[in-house]
């Protein structure tokens, strides 16, 4: 697993969110994180928590009911680019 994805997963776990993370460097969704856990439903409490942590959707708007994938926790978000790396992570 790439280091930035591992850092994001660890950080989310520290915030009480169990999810897989993948940062997308290329493609139509580049510069976003894909956060997902098919075992967790997409609820108002979850999207409000992610908004409170400073995430936005792929279009820089707050996450909401339709940001998940069919009611499942699978979404693309922007934010927390500090987890990509740099001196603070060396």
N, CA, C and O of each residue as an XYZ file, in Angstrom:
360
protein
N       0.844     -1.176      0.000
C       0.000      0.000      0.000
C       0.888      1.238      0.000
O       1.901      1.294      0.698
N       0.495      2.221     -0.787
C       1.274      3.454     -0.847
C       1.205      4.170      0.507
O       0.212      4.081      1.229
N       2.279      4.871      0.822
C       2.396      5.516      2.133
C       1.310      6.541      2.403
O       0.794      6.607      3.518
N       0.949      7.345      1.405
C      -0.073      8.366      1.647
C      -1.427      7.729      1.968
O      -2.183      8.254      2.785
N      -1.730      6.612      1.332
C      -2.992      5.926      1.605
C      -2.991      5.327      3.013
O      -3.993      5.373      3.727
N      -1.859      4.775      3.386
C      -1.720      4.223      4.737
C      -1.854      5.325      5.791
O      -2.498      5.128      6.822
N      -1.240      6.489      5.529
C      -1.346      7.612      6.476
C      -2.795      8.078      6.617
O      -3.262      8.331      7.727
N      -3.509      8.191      5.487
C      -4.903      8.635      5.538
C      -5.750      7.624      6.317
O      -6.564      8.020      7.150
N      -5.572      6.348      6.061
C      -6.344      5.335      6.778
C      -6.079      5.397      8.280
O      -7.002      5.288      9.087
N      -4.829      5.569      8.640
C      -4.467      5.659     10.057
C      -5.072      6.921     10.674
O      -5.588      6.879     11.791
N      -5.012      8.030      9.959
C      -5.570      9.286     10.459
C      -7.081      9.170     10.623
O      -7.624      9.591     11.645
N      -7.764      8.608      9.635
C      -9.215      8.422      9.730
C      -9.582      7.529     10.917
O     -10.542      7.802     11.638
N      -8.812      6.468     11.109
C      -9.072      5.564     12.235
C      -8.962      6.316     13.556
O      -9.748      6.085     14.475
N      -7.987      7.216     13.648
C      -7.838      8.047     14.838
C      -9.016      8.983     15.052
O      -9.259      9.442     16.168
N      -9.745      9.264     13.984
C     -10.935     10.114     14.064
C     -12.208      9.283     14.225
O     -13.312      9.826     14.234
N     -12.050      7.971     14.352
C     -13.193      7.086     14.555
C     -13.872      6.623     13.280
O     -15.021      6.183     13.316
N     -13.172      6.715     12.143
C     -13.735      6.303     10.865
C     -12.895      5.168     10.300
O     -11.711      5.345     10.012
N     -13.505      4.017     10.145
C     -12.824      2.845      9.588
C     -13.083      2.825      8.080
O     -14.201      2.547      7.646
N     -12.049      3.118      7.279
C     -12.236      3.192      5.828
C     -10.928      2.904      5.103
O      -9.841      3.117      5.639
N     -11.056      2.421      3.890
C      -9.922      2.303      2.981
C      -9.773      3.663      2.313
O     -10.754      4.385      2.137
N      -8.546      4.008      1.943
C      -8.294      5.289      1.288
C      -7.366      5.078      0.103
O      -6.441      4.267      0.147
N      -7.637      5.823     -0.947
C      -6.755      5.801     -2.107
C      -6.717      7.209     -2.683
O      -7.755      7.792     -2.997
N      -5.500      7.754     -2.820
C      -5.346      9.062     -3.434
C      -5.177      8.878     -4.934
O      -4.406      8.028     -5.381
N      -5.901      9.680     -5.709
C      -5.856      9.583     -7.167
C      -5.004     10.706     -7.735
O      -5.340     11.883     -7.602
N      -3.901     10.333     -8.368
C      -2.975     11.298     -8.956
C      -3.319     11.627    -10.400
O      -2.891     12.658    -10.919
N      -4.097     10.752    -11.064
C      -4.411     10.918    -12.487
C      -5.897     10.699    -12.718
O      -6.621     10.232    -11.839
N      -6.332     11.049    -13.923
C      -7.698     10.768    -14.338
C      -8.668     11.890    -14.047
O      -8.287     12.967    -13.588
N      -9.934     11.615    -14.324
C     -10.959     12.647    -14.171
C     -11.189     13.034    -12.719
O     -11.708     14.117    -12.452
N     -10.823     12.189    -11.789
C     -10.988     12.485    -10.363
C      -9.642     12.769     -9.687
O      -9.505     12.596     -8.476
N      -8.655     13.204    -10.469
C      -7.326     13.442     -9.898
C      -7.401     14.465     -8.769
O      -8.275     15.331     -8.740
N      -6.471     14.338     -7.858
C      -6.358     15.192     -6.675
C      -7.513     15.007     -5.700
O      -7.864     15.929     -4.964
N      -8.098     13.826     -5.696
C      -9.121     13.492     -4.703
C      -8.716     12.207     -3.995
O      -7.893     11.433     -4.484
N      -9.310     12.008     -2.846
C      -9.181     10.758     -2.105
C     -10.449      9.945     -2.334
O     -11.549     10.496     -2.295
N     -10.315      8.667     -2.568
C     -11.474      7.786     -2.560
C     -11.486      7.143     -1.182
O     -10.542      6.454     -0.795
N     -12.560      7.377     -0.454
C     -12.739      6.786      0.867
C     -13.902      5.818      0.770
O     -14.962      6.161      0.246
N     -13.703      4.601      1.279
C     -14.790      3.644      1.178
C     -14.716      2.550      2.234
O     -13.643      2.166      2.700
N     -15.879      2.073      2.585
C     -16.050      0.897      3.421
C     -17.450      0.379      3.123
O     -18.430      0.941      3.611
N     -17.560     -0.689      2.324
C     -18.886     -1.185      1.939
C     -19.708     -1.723      3.101
O     -20.899     -1.991      2.941
N     -19.098     -1.882      4.251
C     -19.811     -2.382      5.431
C     -20.518     -1.263      6.200
O     -21.326     -1.525      7.091
N     -20.206     -0.016      5.846
C     -20.776      1.129      6.570
C     -21.756      1.856      5.661
O     -21.411      2.179      4.524
N     -22.968      2.119      6.135
C     -23.923      2.883      5.317
C     -23.546      4.366      5.289
O     -22.907      4.879      6.207
N     -23.954      5.031      4.223
C     -23.724      6.469      4.071
C     -24.840      7.187      4.818
O     -25.982      7.231      4.360
N     -24.499      7.742      5.960
C     -25.494      8.371      6.826
C     -25.187      9.850      7.014
O     -24.086     10.321      6.730
N     -26.191     10.563      7.498
C     -26.014     11.991      7.776
C     -24.910     12.201      8.801
O     -24.117     13.135      8.680
N     -24.855     11.347      9.799
C     -23.816     11.465     10.828
C     -22.428     11.330     10.221
O     -21.511     12.059     10.599
N     -22.264     10.393      9.272
C     -20.959     10.178      8.641
C     -20.569     11.362      7.769
O     -19.445     11.852      7.879
N     -21.468     11.840      6.901
C     -21.074     12.962      6.042
C     -20.878     14.234      6.838
O     -20.043     15.058      6.467
N     -21.620     14.425      7.924
C     -21.386     15.600      8.764
C     -20.040     15.507      9.473
O     -19.352     16.515      9.636
N     -19.662     14.306      9.892
C     -18.358     14.117     10.540
C     -17.233     14.433      9.550
O     -16.275     15.122      9.900
N     -17.349     13.929      8.309
C     -16.328     14.207      7.300
C     -16.271     15.702      6.969
O     -15.185     16.257      6.800
N     -17.424     16.350      6.877
C     -17.438     17.801      6.665
C     -16.737     18.510      7.815
O     -15.951     19.432      7.598
N     -17.024     18.078      9.040
C     -16.417     18.678     10.223
C     -14.906     18.493     10.287
O     -14.198     19.291     10.901
N     -14.423     17.435      9.648
C     -12.978     17.179      9.604
C     -12.293     17.984      8.499
O     -11.072     17.923      8.354
N     -13.064     18.730      7.728
C     -12.481     19.601      6.713
C     -12.511     19.065      5.299
O     -11.899     19.662      4.414
N     -13.195     17.967      5.052
C     -13.298     17.445      3.697
C     -14.402     18.166      2.928
O     -15.350     18.683      3.519
N     -14.265     18.193      1.607
C     -15.323     18.633      0.705
C     -15.499     17.542     -0.341
O     -14.687     16.622     -0.436
N     -16.573     17.655     -1.128
C     -16.724     16.677     -2.200
C     -15.762     17.032     -3.341
O     -14.983     17.978     -3.223
N     -15.815     16.295     -4.416
C     -14.887     16.502     -5.531
C     -15.067     17.862     -6.201
O     -14.188     18.320     -6.932
N     -16.209     18.508     -5.951
C     -16.494     19.801     -6.562
C     -16.391     20.949     -5.555
O     -16.929     22.035     -5.771
N     -15.683     20.682     -4.445
C     -15.408     21.677     -3.397
C     -16.657     22.127     -2.648
O     -16.682     23.227     -2.096
N     -17.680     21.299     -2.621
C     -18.910     21.596     -1.880
C     -19.007     20.648     -0.688
O     -18.383     19.588     -0.695
N     -19.772     21.009      0.325
C     -19.924     20.104      1.474
C     -20.525     18.763      1.055
O     -21.353     18.688      0.147
N     -20.091     17.721      1.733
C     -20.647     16.393      1.482
C     -22.103     16.358      1.923
O     -22.490     17.061      2.856
N     -22.898     15.551      1.262
C     -24.310     15.443      1.590
C     -24.863     14.080      1.235
O     -24.111     13.139      0.981
N     -26.160     13.981      1.219
C     -26.854     12.713      1.008
C     -26.416     12.002     -0.271
O     -26.278     10.778     -0.286
N     -26.201     12.756     -1.331
C     -25.893     12.147     -2.614
C     -24.391     12.061     -2.910
O     -23.997     11.786     -4.043
N     -23.561     12.294     -1.901
C     -22.110     12.169     -2.065
C     -21.656     10.723     -1.930
O     -20.565     10.374     -2.381
N     -22.476      9.879     -1.319
C     -22.149      8.463     -1.184
C     -22.540      7.715     -2.445
O     -23.081      8.310     -3.378
N     -22.278      6.441     -2.483
C     -22.551      5.635     -3.658
C     -23.677      4.654     -3.342
O     -23.431      3.586     -2.782
N     -24.890      5.006     -3.694
C     -26.023      4.113     -3.480
C     -26.281      3.794     -2.020
O     -26.706      2.686     -1.690
N     -26.029      4.756     -1.142
C     -26.259      4.537      0.278
C     -25.111      3.848      0.998
O     -25.201      3.570      2.193
N     -24.034      3.573      0.274
C     -22.860      2.917      0.851
C     -21.759      3.968      1.033
O     -21.686      4.934      0.275
N     -20.919      3.776      2.026
C     -19.790      4.679      2.257
C     -18.755      4.438      1.167
O     -17.891      3.571      1.295
N     -18.852      5.201      0.114
C     -17.900      5.194     -0.987
C     -18.008      6.570     -1.627
O     -18.994      6.875     -2.299
N     -16.997      7.392     -1.419
C     -17.081      8.777     -1.869
C     -15.703      9.304     -2.261
O     -14.675      8.769     -1.844
N     -15.701     10.352     -3.061
C     -14.469     11.040     -3.431
C     -14.463     12.379     -2.718
O     -15.437     13.130     -2.777
N     -13.358     12.675     -2.043
C     -13.272     13.908     -1.261
C     -11.972     14.641     -1.554
O     -11.005     14.079     -2.067
N     -11.993     15.906     -1.209
C     -10.789     16.736     -1.280
C     -10.461     17.208      0.127
O     -11.347     17.423      0.954
N      -9.174     17.361      0.378
C      -8.726     17.869      1.663
C      -7.629     17.015      2.261
O      -7.364     15.904      1.802
N      -7.003     17.542      3.276
C      -5.936     16.880      4.027
C      -4.796     16.401      3.130
O      -4.341     15.260      3.215
N      -4.357     17.309      2.276
C      -3.249     17.006      1.377
C      -1.916     16.902      2.125
O      -0.923     16.425      1.576
N      -1.906     17.349      3.376
C      -0.688     17.198      4.172
C      -0.329     15.727      4.363
O       0.826     15.403      4.636
N      -1.305     14.838      4.223
C      -1.053     13.405      4.394
C      -0.365     12.784      3.178
O       0.006     11.610      3.205
N      -0.195     13.567      2.115
C       0.508     13.051      0.932
C       1.997     12.892      1.201
O       2.661     12.090      0.545
N       2.519     13.634      2.141
C       3.936     13.502      2.462
C       4.584     14.846      2.647
O       3.927     15.887      2.672
N       5.862     14.797      2.774
C       6.614     16.025      3.016
C       7.460     15.853      4.262
O       7.540     14.763      4.830
N       8.077     16.915      4.672
C       9.032     16.846      5.779
C       8.400     16.371      7.068
O       9.040     15.663      7.846
N       7.133     16.755      7.313
C       6.507     16.349      8.580
C       6.291     14.839      8.666
O       6.036     14.316      9.751
N       6.391     14.127      7.533
C       6.155     12.677      7.545
C       7.429     11.879      7.399
O       7.385     10.649      7.421
N       8.565     12.540      7.248
C       9.830     11.812      7.049
C      10.332     11.240      8.357
O      11.382     10.597      8.387
